[in-house]
Structures are given as C-alpha cells and as structure tokens.
C-alpha cells in the first residue's frame, strides 16, 4: 500500500464522509482520484476564516454641554440647514441666559475670545474624539484660558447672546482635527451620546 501524502491525509481528516462531498479537483499528477474527490472540501464554497472584530478605543467620558433642559429650535437652528445660501455649521440649543456651559470631553483650550459674530466663545480640542468643539455666543468671556486642560463636565462659561444672534442660546460646532478651521460635522450624535450617560 502506498503511503499517503500529507495533503491527502489532511484532506481526509478535515472532510467528513457523512457530508458526501463530490468535487472536481485536479490531482497533482493527472485525473482526480475518487477517494480524494469524495472527501475533499470544495474550494469555492468554503467560508472565509472568521476574524476578530478590531477592538476600538473605549468611548470617552462625556458631559452634556448645557446644564439645563434645552430646546433645539426650528429647522434653521439645526446643523446643515440653509441660511440664505450658507450652511449652518452648528447646532443651536436654547436655554435661559446664564445657564452653565461645561466641557463635553477632556480637552485643551485651543482658542478663546470675542470674535465678532461669534461673540464670546471658546474652542476645546479633544484628542479622544479628534475633534474641536466651539461654544459660541456665551454671555461673558470664557472661564478657561488658552492652553488650559479641562476635564469633561468642567464649567467653561454661561449661555447668552453675544455677537450675531437672536435669543439666548449655545451655538455648538464640532470640527474635525485640532483647530477651528477643520470641516464641520453634525454635533447631534455627540449630544445624544452625552445625554444618555
């Protein structure tokens, strides 16, 4: 009796005779050998090996930015709405003047001041989400200074209506990367996650 090759042995071990699989596989030296063809697993129909899902970073601790119930306003107050041919790049949240505003994530203050239409504002960069959050129209200058590190939930100012605004509200922008010039993204998914905590 000829000794079986390693490949033949592995195929016979891995295939179940009960499966009754008959496939047309070419043998290395010519035609298909019946016993090998009967037990060899089909090459085309085999499932891909299972792989583990990549493990992402844990969701960072977050805090809702306005320390009071908010009204998200009409359509014009929403992210992406048309403001006379210009997209609204943030989400407005209406609440009483003086309502405390807090950092949503552990962040670093990358900008703060009074920028004309922005009114009193602060920009916080969070490395955990790789986004910069802008808080616009605050009642008075921010409580935090440029370069300062702040924890999620730390008070950064009060809601108001400075700069170009109508009615007391926080205009929140979420921008990609570190700085105030990155592409804007919808703040609502971040707000929903923060509110659920």
N, C-alpha and C positions, 0 to 999 in steps of 0.2 A: 504494500500500500504506500502511495506517495505521501510524503509529509505535506501537510497543508501550509500554505504561506501565511504570514502574519495577517495580511489583509483579509484573506478568506476566513481565518479564524475569528477575527474581529467582527466581520460581517455576520457570521453565523451566530456569534454570541449576542450581537446587538439586535438581530432581527428575530421576531417571534414566529415559529412555524404556524401558530394559530392564525396569524394575520393573513397567510396565504397570498403574499405579495408576489406578483409576477411582473417583472420589469425587463426591458430590453437594454442591458448594459453590455458594452463591448468588453470582452476579456482581453487582457494584455496580449495574448498570443493567438488571437483569432476569434472564433464564434463564442457565443455565450454558453457557459456550462450550466446545465439545467438546475443543479442543486444551488449554485450561487445565484442564478437569476430568480429562483423561487424565494430565497430568504433575504436578498439584498434590499435595503431600504431604498425607495425611489429618491433619486437625486433632486428632481424638480419640485416634488410636493413636500419635501421636508421643511418643517418650520424652522425659522431662524432661531438661533440660540437666544434665550432670554438674557437681557442685560438689566442691571440695576438702574433705576432712575437716578439721574445726577442729583446729588444732595445739595440743595441751595442753602444760602445763608439763612439763619433763623430770622423771622420777621422782627424788625427793630421795635423797641418800645416806642409808643406814640401817645400823644395827647391831643384832644380836640382843641383847636386854636382859640375858640371863643368860649369864655366861661359863663355862658347863659344859653337858653334856647334861642335858635336863630331862625330867620325867615330867609329863604333863598331867593325871594323876589320873583318878578315876572321873567319872561323869556330873555329880555335884554340883559338881565343880571347874570345869565348863565354863561359858562365858558363856551366859546365858539360862536356866540350869537353875532349877528351883523350889526355893527354900529356905524351905519352910513357908509358902507364900503370898507370898513376896517373891522377885523375880527376882535371880539372881546377876549382878551388873553388870560382872564382870571375868572374866579367865582366870587360873586358878591354875597355877603352874609350880613343881614340886618339884625341889629340888636340895640338896646339903649346905649346912649353916649356914656362913656366912662367904663363900659364893661371890660374887665381884664382880658388881655390877649396873652397867650402863652406859646412858647416854642413847641412845635409839633414833634420834633425829634431832637436827640442830642445833636447839637450844631455848633458852628463857628460863625460869628458875625462877620460877613464879608463886605457889607455896605450899610450905611445908615445916614439919615439926614432929612432935608426938606427939599425935594426935587420938583418944584413947580407943580405940575398936575398930580404928581404922586402925593403931595402933602407930606406930612411927617411919615417916614417909612423906615423899615429895616429889612435887610436881606440876610437870611440864615442858610448856610450851606451844611447839608447833612451828608457825610461820607457813606452812611449806611444805606441810603437810597440813591446816592449820587445825583442829588437834585438841590437846587437853591429855591427856597421859599421866600416870596416877597409879601410883606404885610404893608398895605398902602392905606392912606387917609387916616392915620392914627391921630388921636385927639391932641397929643403933645409929643415932643421928641422921645425917642425910644429910651428905655431904662437900661439898655445894654450898649456897650461901646465896641468899636471896630477891633477885631481880633479876639474878642472875648469868647470863651467857650461856655455854652449854655446847655443845661440838661432839659430833656423833654418835660414839659409842664412848668418850666420857669417863666415867670412873668416878663414880658418884653415891652409892654405898653398898654394903652387903652384904646378902645374903639372910638372913632369920632368921624369927623367930616372936614378934613383939611385938603387943600389942593382942589382939583376939579372933581367935585362930587355933589350929589343931591341926596341928602338924607344920611343919617349916621349908619355907617356900615364898614366892614372889613372887606377890602378887595384883596383876595389871596391869589397869588400866581405861583405856579410850580414850574421851574425851568430846568432843562437838562444841564448837568455839569455844575461846575463851580463858577458862579458869577451871574449877573443879571441880564446877560445878553444871549443865553442859551435858548434853544427852541422851547416854546411853551407847551405844556401838557395839561390835560384835564385834571384839576385838583380833586374832583369829586371822588374818585376811587380812594384817594388818600384820606379824605374826610370821612368816608363811610367806614373804613378800617379803624380809624382813630375813635370814632363814636361807638363802635362795638366793644371796645375794651372796657 
